[in-house]
């Protein structure tokens, strides 16, 4: 039996985007990464946590970090 899936509302999509943005933005340097930051680094990126250099292609610049757009 096939289940019908409720369509995502704009409010739910906005809430999910905000949650994803919070988990992928470093609280120290404010760069938004293309992946979720690990909790073992207390939510910060590796460069801020222990100085490990990160690939500049793995994050958005700080100017664009404040602008979060919905996925759809």
KASULKA-V869454 format. One line per field, one symbol per residue. burial: I if it has 16 or more other ideal C-beta (glycine too) atoms within 10 Angstrom, else O. A space follows every 50 residues. Layout:
burial=???
//
This chain:
burial=OOOOOOOOOOOOOOOOOOOOOOOIIIOOOOIIIOOOIOOOOOIIIOIIIO OOOOOOOOIOOOOOIOOOOOOO
//
